[in-house]
Amino acid sequence: MNNIFTDSRLREEIRFALDKIGFKKPTPVQEKVIPVMLKRQSVVVQAATGSGKTHAYLVPVLNDIDVDDKYVQAIVTAPSRELADQLYKVARQLRDASGLNISIALLAGGQDRDRQIAKFEQNKPQLVIATPGRLLDFADKKILTLDRVKDFVIDEADMTLDLGFLADVDKIASRMPKDVVMSAFSATIPVKLSNFLRKYMEKPEEIVIDNPAVIAPTIKNDLLDIGSKDRKKIVYQLLTMGQPYLALIFANTKQKVDELADYLASQGLRVAKIHGGITERERKRTLREVRNGQFQYVVASDLAARGIDIDGVSLVINYEIPKDLEFIIHRIGRTGRNGLPGHAVTLVREEEMNRVGALEHMGVHFDFVEIKDGALVPRTHYRRRDNRTAKARQLDPHMKGVVKKVKAKRKPGYKKKIRQAIQEDNRKKRKIEARHEMRHQKRLRKRKREQNR
């Protein structure tokens, strides 16, 4: 099969740029997507983070831009300003390596709007990379016109849906020409997203890149049942017993990020924090300091799980399981990148084991561990699914005696009596378990009340 990076349909400058930045062999998503987009055909691509999808659409989009026409010819949307900024840098790298005179603009929240307007009007961009809200704002104010756009790419489409930006994208797409080539890239394709795409795409090419391992094989992915222990103290213990090169600790809310970062700082650790509540300037400064090696520990919200690339992460700690289970895949994926070994530890309590089961169903494999003598060691978890299944098939000694006794008599209907006896025994067990669970929940509520005093 021919290498798409050397395909004659690509401009000589683009082929040169790909070689210059070290792109010799396309990834599976690039190999399948680029030829379709070069034919100017709409495409819906389901591919995991880190599969190479950014270049899969940027290569044909840049290839399609007419350098002599000074108007917006292509738009790429990203659901967060961090993602948009990252895409902007990748697009500029490819443009600069090619030497093509293509003007690229970044429109994202968190930046001075008046400066963006002045820069936009001065540079006359041909490619715009934007967050949906800021893009719609520019379109509403007639600063940017959408009626001549040739290519429209929605990146991280599922995240766009999750964050509530699909309505903005809808308004944007409705103002584009009917012959615009729309492409959507997403880790998953929920039903609501699929319905939206059908509204604007007629028979798009659907490409699914199988991800055989949800978690990279280079990552040791551990599950730590902390019982009634303090989460913050467990995190501190994990951070100090192994001395990671760079650790990312994920919490679900900015309040939890602040609380955990303050606690770790009070224990003498130099901690950086990243979440949506800090200013853009502060966030950029923090990321720069992390990349320069000034911090060994970073506490972050899920904002950092998708869109912020920090090299050298050797340890990821999930302080809690995210509300959106899929985020845990992106969290863990921050370590073990580029073939390097990585380690992830997820903290869990007994009442969260059903969510662990849901993650296992999604293909996320965990190794159960415990802290012993200052190290993480394997353990067999009493709630592990295969153990539960095996035990469910076994009768306790009392019921074995009942079965043996009834079988010995061999009277008519003995099988029915055995079945009824087992059902009655299970009913009693469920009643006892329910009573224990009620007491357990009552203890948890009492503990929470005491902590909140």
Phi and psi in degrees as a GROMACS rama.xvg file:
@    title "Ramachandran Plot"
@    xaxis  label "Phi"
@    yaxis  label "Psi"
@TYPE xy
-68.4216  147.247  ASN-2
-78.1166  120.549  ASN-3
-63.2636  -23.2565  ILE-4
-69.9135  -16.9449  PHE-5
-110.587  11.1425  THR-6
-63.8173  136.08  ASP-7
-66.8659  -16.1876  SER-8
-72.0327  -18.5712  ARG-9
-84.3462  140.871  LEU-10
-57.665  150.034  ARG-11
-58.2203  -37.6734  GLU-12
-64.7964  -38.3042  GLU-13
-68.5886  -42.9038  ILE-14
-61.0221  -40.8994  ARG-15
-63.544  -41.9998  PHE-16
-62.9405  -43.3791  ALA-17
-61.7034  -41.4122  LEU-18
-66.3625  -38.4717  ASP-19
-65.9328  -38.8354  LYS-20
-89.1011  7.31316  ILE-21
89.7324  19.2438  GLY-22
-91.1333  97.0479  PHE-23
-96.4878  -42.3438  LYS-24
-126.033  127.766  LYS-25
-70.0364  149.993  PRO-26
-76.3612  165.994  THR-27
-53.9957  -40.9121  PRO-28
-68.5679  -37.2556  VAL-29
-67.8974  -39.2866  GLN-30
-63.7318  -33.6978  GLU-31
-90.6499  -34.4728  LYS-32
-82.2888  -45.1374  VAL-33
-56.6259  -46.8359  ILE-34
-60.1044  -36.9592  PRO-35
-66.6851  -45.1335  VAL-36
-70.5298  -29.4682  MET-37
-65.3023  -26.1336  LEU-38
-84.3845  4.16014  LYS-39
57.8962  52.5285  ARG-40
-119.38  135.881  GLN-41
-63.9052  147.727  SER-42
-144.638  141.535  VAL-43
-115.526  118.732  VAL-44
-117.907  125.453  VAL-45
-107.955  109.286  GLN-46
-149.215  148.13  ALA-47
-75.4393  160.006  ALA-48
-59.4485  136.93  THR-49
87.1151  9.33632  GLY-50
-87.7982  -6.94121  SER-51
95.8431  18.6151  GLY-52
-69.7416  -26.2264  LYS-53
-58.6008  -49.9224  THR-54
-71.4013  -23.552  HIS-55
-60.624  -33.6592  ALA-56
-101.671  -28.8305  TYR-57
-67.6322  -35.5444  LEU-58
-60.5774  -54.8422  VAL-59
-67.8067  -31.9994  PRO-60
-64.9353  -48.9449  VAL-61
-64.4539  -35.7377  LEU-62
-62.8008  -28.8215  ASN-63
-88.448  -10.5443  ASP-64
-77.8606  131.526  ILE-65
-86.5565  112.311  ASP-66
-66.0253  -19.5488  VAL-67
-85.9358  -16.8552  ASP-68
-95.5341  113.775  ASP-69
-93.6888  66.4703  LYS-70
-147.313  168.61  TYR-71
-71.4325  112.396  VAL-72
-104.18  -23.2853  GLN-73
-144.828  143.5  ALA-74
-132.956  135.724  ILE-75
-122.356  127.131  VAL-76
-107.048  146.218  THR-77
-134.897  143.833  ALA-78
-74.734  -12.5889  PRO-79
-135.036  155.852  SER-80
-66.9698  -30.1377  ARG-81
-65.6499  -43.4785  GLU-82
-64.6245  -43.9688  LEU-83
-60.1905  -43.3273  ALA-84
-63.6825  -39.5843  ASP-85
-64.6146  -44.1126  GLN-86
-64.0453  -38.6765  LEU-87
-59.6036  -43.4807  TYR-88
-65.9698  -40.3861  LYS-89
-65.6308  -42.1627  VAL-90
-63.4915  -42.5099  ALA-91
-66.0073  -37.5776  ARG-92
-61.1448  -44.7963  GLN-93
-67.5479  -41.6826  LEU-94
-62.6758  -47.4429  ARG-95
-64.2732  -39.0425  ASP-96
-66.5063  -29.6661  ALA-97
-81.5125  -25.6346  SER-98
79.4164  5.83128  GLY-99
-73.4171  140.835  LEU-100
-85.6588  72.1699  ASN-101
-113.417  127.403  ILE-102
-89.88  127.062  SER-103
-120.667  132.939  ILE-104
-118.787  145.646  ALA-105
-111.153  121.92  LEU-106
-119.594  109.448  LEU-107
-148.053  152.994  ALA-108
-67.1064  166.351  GLY-109
84.5247  -0.440328  GLY-110
-121.053  157.329  GLN-111
-61.126  118.437  ASP-112
-66.0383  -42.7856  ARG-113
-63.5628  -39.2427  ASP-114
-65.687  -40.1095  ARG-115
-61.5115  -41.7366  GLN-116
-63.1103  -47.2308  ILE-117
-60.9147  -44.1273  ALA-118
-65.4466  -39.3421  LYS-119
-63.6045  -47.1986  PHE-120
-69.4937  -29.0632  GLU-121
-76.3029  -40.3515  GLN-122
-91.2603  -15.285  ASN-123
49.0162  67.2323  LYS-124
-65.8564  148.654  PRO-125
-103.919  -24.8977  GLN-126
-124.035  128.067  LEU-127
-117.485  128.326  VAL-128
-113.906  122.451  ILE-129
-149.803  158.676  ALA-130
-83.8363  148.509  THR-131
-56.6813  -41.853  PRO-132
-63.1295  -48.1905  GLY-133
-68.5878  -36.0611  ARG-134
-63.8065  -44.6779  LEU-135
-64.8139  -37.9673  LEU-136
-59.6935  -45.6219  ASP-137
-66.5733  -35.7605  PHE-138
-70.7254  -41.4695  ALA-139
-61.9241  -36.32  ASP-140
-86.432  6.13712  LYS-141
63.2653  19.0868  LYS-142
-74.4714  -33.256  ILE-143
-125.036  133.327  LEU-144
-106.747  141.732  THR-145
-106.661  -2.65579  LEU-146
-77.2249  -2.62335  ASP-147
-123.313  13.1881  ARG-148
-69.5964  131.375  VAL-149
-97.2928  -35.0387  LYS-150
-129.001  130.252  ASP-151
-130.061  118.169  PHE-152
-115.789  127.972  VAL-153
-105.338  107.624  ILE-154
-93.626  150.71  ASP-155
48.4186  55.362  GLU-156
-62.6148  -36.4667  ALA-157
-67.4195  -36.7914  ASP-158
-69.484  -34.2516  MET-159
-60.217  -40.7056  THR-160
-67.7994  -47.2277  LEU-161
-59.841  -36.9884  ASP-162
-87.2334  2.24254  LEU-163
82.3473  21.6068  GLY-164
-98.3519  1.98736  PHE-165
-64.8581  -32.2262  LEU-166
-63.6463  -39.7305  ALA-167
-64.9077  -42.8512  ASP-168
-63.2389  -36.9297  VAL-169
-59.8984  -47.2755  ASP-170
-63.3762  -37.1502  LYS-171
-67.0934  -49.2647  ILE-172
-63.1922  -33.9932  ALA-173
-66.5894  -17.8111  SER-174
-96.5823  -1.20293  ARG-175
-88.3274  160.789  MET-176
-60.0766  153.438  PRO-177
-64.9342  -26.546  LYS-178
-93.2983  11.6359  ASP-179
-61.7792  140.188  VAL-180
-91.4424  110.424  VAL-181
-101.099  136.404  MET-182
-131.727  140.69  SER-183
-126.908  133.428  ALA-184
-121.972  130.273  PHE-185
-155.222  149.139  SER-186
-73.9986  -32.8955  ALA-187
-137.721  160.543  THR-188
-123.108  84.7725  ILE-189
-64.3053  162.125  PRO-190
-58.7323  -44.5982  VAL-191
-61.0372  -39.2323  LYS-192
-68.2449  -42.1488  LEU-193
-59.4823  -42.0997  SER-194
-63.3628  -40.1237  ASN-195
-63.089  -44.8421  PHE-196
-64.8266  -37.2914  LEU-197
-63.3734  -26.908  ARG-198
-63.7804  -33.7195  LYS-199
-112.48  -12.8655  TYR-200
-115.755  128.991  MET-201
-104.061  111.767  GLU-202
51.2558  58.3383  LYS-203
-70.2549  155.769  PRO-204
-72.7673  126.598  GLU-205
-104.813  122.67  GLU-206
-122.524  123.805  ILE-207
-118.435  119.754  VAL-208
-98.7612  109.518  ILE-209
-62.4856  137.205  ASP-210
-111.283  91.0426  ASN-211
-57.9565  -31.7832  PRO-212
-121.185  112.434  ALA-213
-60.1564  -42.4394  VAL-214
-106.665  130.236  ILE-215
-56.7548  141.723  ALA-216
-64.771  -13.0851  PRO-217
-81.1984  -5.13791  THR-218
-103.413  127.673  ILE-219
-85.8772  113.984  LYS-220
-109.982  103.382  ASN-221
-105.1  151.281  ASP-222
-119.972  124.718  LEU-223
-118.399  111.085  LEU-224
-79.3988  114.746  ASP-225
-94.778  -2.82121  ILE-226
58.2804  -128.479  GLY-227
-96.8703  8.6642  SER-228
-72.0242  157.878  LYS-229
-71.9015  123.837  ASP-230
-58.1921  -44.1473  ARG-231
-61.6198  -41.3052  LYS-232
-66.6339  -36.7952  LYS-233
-64.7583  -42.5432  ILE-234
-59.7187  -46.6316  VAL-235
-58.8677  -42.2759  TYR-236
-62.7838  -43.7202  GLN-237
-63.8547  -38.2652  LEU-238
-71.6243  -29.9897  LEU-239
-99.1598  -12.2382  THR-240
-89.6305  -13.9899  MET-241
-122.682  -12.2559  GLY-242
50.342  68.9311  GLN-243
-65.5075  154.181  PRO-244
-63.9239  -48.6364  TYR-245
-150.375  125.809  LEU-246
-114.313  134.956  ALA-247
-110.555  123.542  LEU-248
-113.252  122.63  ILE-249
-103.459  131.171  PHE-250
-122.616  163.08  ALA-251
-81.3718  -27.4023  ASN-252
-131.01  160.418  THR-253
-66.6077  -29.9812  LYS-254
-63.1638  -43.6267  GLN-255
-66.1846  -37.8184  LYS-256
-59.5451  -47.7298  VAL-257
-60.6777  -45.9235  ASP-258
-60.6592  -47.3449  GLU-259
-68.101  -42.1687  LEU-260
-62.1855  -41.4211  ALA-261
-64.8269  -40.9058  ASP-262
-63.7428  -47.9324  TYR-263
-63.3916  -36.9693  LEU-264
-65.6448  -37.1337  ALA-265
-67.5881  -19.7144  SER-266
-90.2333  3.83368  GLN-267
97.0985  5.63101  GLY-268
-90.4215  142.039  LEU-269
-88.236  109.439  ARG-270
-119.913  135.484  VAL-271
-101.501  154.712  ALA-272
-135.521  145.191  LYS-273
-135.114  120.45  ILE-274
-158.281  173.477  HIS-275
-68.8053  -9.2941  GLY-276
-88.6692  -7.64202  GLY-277
-96.8285  157.246  ILE-278
-69.3327  158.378  THR-279
-59.4041  -42.4215  GLU-280
-63.6068  -44.0488  ARG-281
-64.6984  -38.7481  GLU-282
-65.5305  -43.5323  ARG-283
-64.1421  -40.7089  LYS-284
-63.7548  -42.4406  ARG-285
-61.9938  -45.9292  THR-286
-61.4288  -40.2682  LEU-287
-62.6932  -42.2164  ARG-288
-68.0184  -37.0836  GLU-289
-63.5458  -46.0258  VAL-290
-65.3357  -27.2985  ARG-291
-84.3522  3.46065  ASN-292
80.8633  18.5031  GLY-293
-82.9596  -13.3345  GLN-294
-128.777  140.834  PHE-295
-101.927  -17.8305  GLN-296
-130.265  131.806  TYR-297
-129.576  123.075  VAL-298
-101.253  129.494  VAL-299
-143.307  157.772  ALA-300
-89.3524  -177.966  SER-301
-67.5684  -8.55902  ASP-302
-54.2935  -37.1755  LEU-303
-81.1914  -15.5954  ALA-304
-72.1775  -31.9123  ALA-305
-128.47  111.818  ARG-306
115.39  -16.5926  GLY-307
-114.876  114.148  ILE-308
-96.8177  118.897  ASP-309
-121.519  116.725  ILE-310
-73.6768  150.603  ASP-311
84.713  13.8801  GLY-312
-71.2308  114.719  VAL-313
-99.0225  -18.2862  SER-314
-142.123  131.889  LEU-315
-117.763  130.736  VAL-316
-118.137  124.263  ILE-317
-90.9569  100.547  ASN-318
-58.375  -32.5444  TYR-319
-153.891  157.592  GLU-320
-74.4544  131.183  ILE-321
-67.0787  155.194  PRO-322
-61.9742  -44.4105  LYS-323
-88.1126  106.46  ASP-324
-57.2606  -31.4321  LEU-325
-63.3602  -24.8085  GLU-326
-61.0702  -26.2638  PHE-327
-65.7368  -30.1457  ILE-328
-65.2023  -42.7622  ILE-329
-70.3138  -34.8688  HIS-330
-61.8234  -54.4069  ARG-331
-61.8387  -32.8303  ILE-332
-68.2672  -3.94542  GLY-333
-74.2677  -17.584  ARG-334
-111.605  170.709  THR-335
64.1441  32.5943  GLY-336
-90.5543  156.913  ARG-337
55.5125  35.4247  ASN-338
79.5591  0.126626  GLY-339
-82.5338  152.856  LEU-340
-70.6237  147.757  PRO-341
-142.661  166.312  GLY-342
-140.215  133.437  HIS-343
-129.786  139.736  ALA-344
-130.015  125.854  VAL-345
-109.857  124.456  THR-346
-84.5931  137.8  LEU-347
-147.227  151.834  VAL-348
-115.642  166.369  ARG-349
-54.0443  -40.8573  GLU-350
-70.4042  -8.4631  GLU-351
-100.048  2.52654  GLU-352
-65.002  -25.9513  MET-353
-66.3213  -31.4974  ASN-354
-72.6204  -33.6033  ARG-355
-63.302  -40.8264  VAL-356
-60.0477  -39.4178  GLY-357
-65.5819  -37.6969  ALA-358
-67.1889  -39.6328  LEU-359
-62.1905  -37.9285  GLU-360
-63.8397  -30.6356  HIS-361
-77.1685  -7.04271  MET-362
103.102  8.06513  GLY-363
-87.6895  113.865  VAL-364
-94.7406  132.043  HIS-365
-115.211  149.105  PHE-366
-106.33  126.168  ASP-367
-78.6214  132.391  PHE-368
-135.545  165.88  VAL-369
-141.345  159.974  GLU-370
-90.8819  122.271  ILE-371
-141.588  124.848  LYS-372
53.1606  41.6017  ASP-373
74.9743  20.5097  GLY-374
-146.075  157.84  ALA-375
-86.0877  124.519  LEU-376
-127.752  150.85  VAL-377
-63.4265  149.562  PRO-378
-148.235  157.899  ARG-379
-93.9193  119.718  THR-380
-82.1769  133.912  HIS-381
-67.4258  -16.7818  TYR-382
-104.149  9.34095  ARG-383
-61.1545  140.633  ARG-384
-57.8014  -43.4709  ARG-385
-67.9272  -32.2671  ASP-386
-67.3488  -42.7873  ASN-387
-61.2158  -41.6211  ARG-388
-64.8773  -44.1038  THR-389
-63.7916  -42.5458  ALA-390
-67.8544  -32.687  LYS-391
-64.0503  -26.3164  ALA-392
-85.8539  -9.59949  ARG-393
-98.3118  145.514  GLN-394
-94.7132  144.107  LEU-395
-73.0844  164.788  ASP-396
-54.6948  -37.3352  PRO-397
-60.2969  -46.9584  HIS-398
-70.9392  -30.0842  MET-399
-61.4605  -39.4219  LYS-400
-65.4388  -40.8667  GLY-401
-61.5458  -47.0149  VAL-402
-61.176  -44.7527  VAL-403
-62.3445  -41.3865  LYS-404
-66.0224  -45.5227  LYS-405
-67.9165  -39.4076  VAL-406
-63.4663  -36.2652  LYS-407
-63.771  -34.3978  ALA-408
-74.521  -31.2612  LYS-409
51.7398  37.5735  ARG-410
-81.4768  159.533  LYS-411
-56.0315  137.306  PRO-412
82.3404  15.6489  GLY-413
-66.552  -33.6308  TYR-414
-64.3063  -39.9525  LYS-415
-64.2433  -40.8222  LYS-416
-64.3887  -39.8932  LYS-417
-60.9173  -47.76  ILE-418
-59.6689  -44.2108  ARG-419
-64.9902  -39.3356  GLN-420
-65.2592  -41.616  ALA-421
-64.6168  -43.3595  ILE-422
-61.4351  -42.2851  GLN-423
-65.68  -40.3522  GLU-424
-63.9439  -42.9741  ASP-425
-63.6647  -37.3584  ASN-426
-62.3131  -43.7696  ARG-427
-63.6143  -40.0142  LYS-428
-64.1831  -41.9332  LYS-429
-63.3964  -37.1823  ARG-430
-64.7088  -41.8477  LYS-431
-66.4989  -43.6654  ILE-432
-62.333  -39.9637  GLU-433
-63.2796  -39.4913  ALA-434
-64.8234  -42.5177  ARG-435
-63.0198  -41.2955  HIS-436
-64.5457  -40.7747  GLU-437
-61.2099  -42.1982  MET-438
-66.1111  -39.519  ARG-439
-62.5565  -45.9084  HIS-440
-63.5708  -37.1324  GLN-441
-63.5222  -40.9722  LYS-442
-64.3626  -39.7581  ARG-443
-62.3807  -45.3665  LEU-444
-62.304  -39.8307  ARG-445
-63.3552  -42.2227  LYS-446
-63.1841  -40.4557  ARG-447
-65.7541  -40.4644  LYS-448
-61.4688  -41.1027  ARG-449
-66.2497  -37.4337  GLU-450
-68.1804  -31.4686  GLN-451
-83.2437  -7.03316  ASN-452
